Amino acid sequence: MLSITEMENHRLVEKIALISGENFNKCYQCGNCSSGCPSVSMMDILPNQILMNLISGNIHRVLNSKTIWVCVSCYQCASRCPQSIDIARIMEALRIINLRANIDKLNITDKDKLNEYPTILMVASMRKLTP
């Protein structure tokens, strides 16, 4: 688990915005992204709550969530967002930050857990996590 100080917190929020190229402060919590997400049943924090936590500076909760690894990057959230926020790009930025810190919550090689994951998650994970 990452331990984050206030200064690191602010720096990470800026880094997420830079990596993703998205302004998540435009989010007004309509919930359209979460209502259209095909992986929402496996998430511990809904996509709109990810943005709410980023805006409020609760980076620790976001970086340690299962949600950023469960996102399949289908872009359904981005297509539904009235503010044109590409949440899949933000999720990718969050994964990048964790991977740079050598933290990976999804182990696609764990054969005992393969049946827990939907097929689209496995395919997307392979695509995202394979060098």
C-alpha positions, 0 to 999 in steps of 0.5 A, a space after each residue: 500500500 502506498 503511503 502518501 503525504 500532502 505534498 506527494 498527494 498534490 504532486 500525484 494529482 498533477 501527474 495524473 492530469 498530465 499523464 491522462 491529459 484530462 481535466 477531472 475537475 470538470 466532473 459534476 458527479 452525474 453518474 453517467 459513467 458509472 451507469 454505463 460501465 460493464 465492469 461496475 459490479 466488480 469495482 470497489 469504487 464507482 468510476 464517478 467516485 474515482 473522480 470525486 476522490 481525485 478532486 477531493 485529494 483522496 489519492 490514497 484510496 484511489 491508488 489502492 482501489 481494485 477499480 483501476 485494475 478492473 477497468 477494461 478501457 472500453 470507453 463507454 464512460 467517455 462516450 456517456 460523459 456530458 463533460 467529455 472526460 475520458 475516464 478510461 485515460 484517467 484509469 490508465 494514468 492511475 495504473 501507470 503510477 502504480 506500475 511505476 511504483 511496482 504495485 500490481 493488484 491484478 495477477 492474470 497468471 493466478 489460475 485459481 482466480 481466472 474464473 472470477 474475472 470476466 473474459 473482457 477483463 482478462 483480454 484487456 488486462 493482457 493488452 494493458 499489462 503485457 510489455 
